Amino acid sequence: MTKPDSGPRSAAPAGSASSAAAATPAASGAAATPAAPVASEAPPDNRIGTGIRAVVGRGTDQPASWGLGDGQAIPWEYAPAPESREIVQLQGRYGLFVGGKEVAPRGGQWFTDLDPATEEPLAEIARASVEDVDQAVGVARRAYRRAWGELPGRERAKYLFRIARILQERSREFAVLETLDSGKPIKESRDVDIPLVAAHFWYYAGWADKLDYAFPGRVARPLGVAAQVIPWNFPLLMLAWKIAPALAAGNTVVLKPASSTPLTALLFADVCRQADLPPGVVNIITGPGEIGLALVRHPDVDKVAFTGSTAVGKEIGRAIAGAGKALTLELGGKAANIVFDDAALDQAVEGIVNGIFFNQGEVCCAGSRLLVQESIADVLIEKLKDRLATLRVGDPLDKNTDVGAINNAAQLAKIEELIEAGVAEGADLYQPACELPQRGYWVRPTLFTNVAQSSRIAQEEIFGPVLSTITFRTPEEAIEKANNTAYGLSAGVWTEKGSRILMVTKRLRAGVIWANTYNRFDPTSPFGGYKESGFGREGGLQGLLAYVRLEDR
Amino acid sequence: MATQGKAPRRGVAEVALPSPAARVTVRKTYKLYVGGAFPRSESGRSYVVRAADGAPLANAVRGSRKDVRDAVRAARAAFPGWDAATAMLRGQVLYRVAELLEGRRDQFEAEVADAEGLSVPAAREQVERAIDRWVWYAGWADKISQVLGTVNPVAAPYFDFTIPEPTGVVGVVAPERSSLLGLVSRLAPVLVGGNCAVLVASEGRPLPAVTLGEVLATSDVPPGVVNIVTGYRRELVPVLAAHMDVNALDAWGVAADALTAVETSAVENVKRVARGPRGGDERFDWLDDRRAQRPEWIAAFLELKTVWHPMGM
């Protein structure tokens, strides 16, 4: 991903590297000027939130070494490479998508959707009322009875293939819009999110007419109307994970995207229209969390699927307790990324960085706890600090950006609060000295060392670019510490020893485990958690189970 | 072989004036089965179990909140070993249970007949089917992961596979009506997947469950893998449903009017909840093999683990 040799190399002292950066024409808007960390002088803004001064460089007054002698900054610079936003035609207002049409909210209320990188408004979004929820569920029910539920699988399949193709055709538009709305780097929305979205529809399209072969001895019947509530970290990808299997199995859906990231879901409504999907099969309503609760509570909903925090997942579970609705929950995590002493360290460093800084760490399966074997801890942490210094934080639309904007102000406040808690509890903080844009929601890549197992930053899901490092001595200790959390979504294991990979992955209580890699996703690969990370799987044959009722042949 | 009428009744209802020639029977004390032992309740309480016609049969232990907690602790302690057992071993251990059940057929027939008010042939059918069902599930031990597991053809150079693993400690609220067959039908799938169980027996018909505990104790099933608590459901089920170290709950035996409260408690640590048919299992035909023995019932208490390995030189 990073091409360190793409910029001009400079052996000049730090001071002149800084002035070279200052002379670089600024990217449009609030783009970050990529700045080299300068350890020997105070950087212009070295603070996160309030009251915390970042430790610069290696936490001493020595700068990071790049093999070019001491006293030098990272010897390369990046010109701005912004992706054009021309391809996106934003409407001033977005209504609800119900029954194949855009409709105004009955309560006449709208809310503003912001670009988290600039805090500028992007559009006005309809705030659904309880009546809108009722109407959407009713429309979905009628579409289920009259059109979709009885449609032969081969016809449903063709609609889903159409959707996959249109998503591929419009991939750049979706990528730019996703980045504008969510703050994630364009290279992630372009290379990860949107390709996976299309692939997900593609994969489940093929199941629609093969359900008879999915579950031996059983007939797979749709459940009916699915109520789906999704988060803001992967807005369109979570939509795909929810809608593709539901439609393949013959259900109709009412989906509520997160209120800070509704735009790609509302653009997806246009894809449904282009695909001539029967009206009412997919309905999208927007609004705050209470509308999501009203949706899952609706008596005519047969199936509830939620991705988001464990706290909200429990609220949903309580809201529908005893109602007999099918439920799947994909909730939070606090994944351990375990590095053994025989791991390929440079690969591990890349995996650790990908594990916690991918999508600003706003990933339920983020590798937010680094468990490193004591004998290699110092070397690994040094390498990691060097690598962190090269991460570029700033304009999400810049194609060189590694870490974009935090999605919303509330999340930013939560991350800052937990970073402060980490410092208060005695962990050592390291942040590279990158400049942050003046507006928008930003957090520097953050590394904590000397973290106690009981510390809040070792136990609570931060959902931000914050890595907590804990050491261990034996594999037994690593497994015990990794499992010592209420969560169980994911984990990583780094070792060159195959038998150890297999034993450690067997004993980790987590639903997705990456060995010598991290944060890989695929529509054929089931994803979901153990323990309080939820239940049910998304992706693969197993993901179909969440949307079918199995009857005897 | 008796072909009609009720089985001869034993227990406290027995007429108490023996003729000089008659032998006085040795009655059994029905106790809990926790951690491989047979404790009485720490609460020192019991309740009278009555036959279908209302005649008293025995005193059963009226278990308490603390008995449930002890049972969960025993189940948790037994879980690593049972989870680590090879699939073939687990299958053989469970098959051995069926062997022992077969040897106790007469006793179970009498208890089921008393409890459910069945004729001897009807009770025998229940017992025989329960034994056969145990054999059916035992055979799944080394097959279920081949049915539920997959190798996933991901679009990148990774070897990616998904395998089932046990959920952990499972609370089983046994069906109230079917005292042995219903119980076996719900318990065996929990065990064959590698889980440990804390079972709340039928409140009105708990005696076959206690006797099953005696069978398990003399089988090769390790202590703590199955724990059986008898008592009042209104006292026991809420404790089990809310317990933070119980990972899943089989709510087939939960009465319809208690289900909302039970599911609400179960949310607290995101328990997996298996529900019975809507409107309760009153009319469920436990003798129907097609409906009452299913691999999905094993899968309900399994987690799926996906593992990614890079491929390279």
Chai-1 contact restraints between the chains, C-beta under 6 A:
chainA,res_idxA,chainB,res_idxB,connection_type,confidence,min_distance_angstrom,max_distance_angstrom,comment,restraint_id
A,K314,B,V267,contact,1.0,0.0,6.0,A-B,restraint_1
A,G317,B,V267,contact,1.0,0.0,6.0,A-B,restraint_2
A,R318,B,T264,contact,1.0,0.0,6.0,A-B,restraint_3
A,R318,B,V267,contact,1.0,0.0,6.0,A-B,restraint_4
A,A321,B,T260,contact,1.0,0.0,6.0,A-B,restraint_5
A,A321,B,E263,contact,1.0,0.0,6.0,A-B,restraint_6
A,A321,B,T264,contact,1.0,0.0,6.0,A-B,restraint_7
A,G322,B,L259,contact,1.0,0.0,6.0,A-B,restraint_8
A,G322,B,T260,contact,1.0,0.0,6.0,A-B,restraint_9
A,G322,B,E263,contact,1.0,0.0,6.0,A-B,restraint_10
A,G324,B,R278,contact,1.0,0.0,6.0,A-B,restraint_11
A,T505,B,V307,contact,1.0,0.0,6.0,A-B,restraint_12
A,V512,B,T306,contact,1.0,0.0,6.0,A-B,restraint_13
A,I513,B,V307,contact,1.0,0.0,6.0,A-B,restraint_14
A,W514,B,W308,contact,1.0,0.0,6.0,A-B,restraint_15
A,A515,B,H309,contact,1.0,0.0,6.0,A-B,restraint_16
A,N516,B,P310,contact,1.0,0.0,6.0,A-B,restraint_17
A,T517,B,W308,contact,1.0,0.0,6.0,A-B,restraint_18
A,T517,B,P310,contact,1.0,0.0,6.0,A-B,restraint_19
A,R520,B,W308,contact,1.0,0.0,6.0,A-B,restraint_20
A,D522,B,V154,contact,1.0,0.0,6.0,A-B,restraint_21
A,T524,B,N152,contact,1.0,0.0,6.0,A-B,restraint_22
A,T524,B,P153,contact,1.0,0.0,6.0,A-B,restraint_23
A,T524,B,V154,contact,1.0,0.0,6.0,A-B,restraint_24
A,S525,B,N152,contact,1.0,0.0,6.0,A-B,restraint_25
A,S525,B,V154,contact,1.0,0.0,6.0,A-B,restraint_26
A,S525,B,D160,contact,1.0,0.0,6.0,A-B,restraint_27
A,S525,B,T306,contact,1.0,0.0,6.0,A-B,restraint_28
A,P526,B,T162,contact,1.0,0.0,6.0,A-B,restraint_29
A,P526,B,L304,contact,1.0,0.0,6.0,A-B,restraint_30
A,P526,B,T306,contact,1.0,0.0,6.0,A-B,restraint_31
A,Y530,B,E303,contact,1.0,0.0,6.0,A-B,restraint_32
A,E532,B,N269,contact,1.0,0.0,6.0,A-B,restraint_33
A,E532,B,V270,contact,1.0,0.0,6.0,A-B,restraint_34
A,F535,B,R272,contact,1.0,0.0,6.0,A-B,restraint_35
A,R537,B,L304,contact,1.0,0.0,6.0,A-B,restraint_36
A,G540,B,N152,contact,1.0,0.0,6.0,A-B,restraint_37
A,L541,B,T150,contact,1.0,0.0,6.0,A-B,restraint_38
A,Q542,B,L304,contact,1.0,0.0,6.0,A-B,restraint_39
A,D552,B,R290,contact,1.0,0.0,6.0,A-B,restraint_40
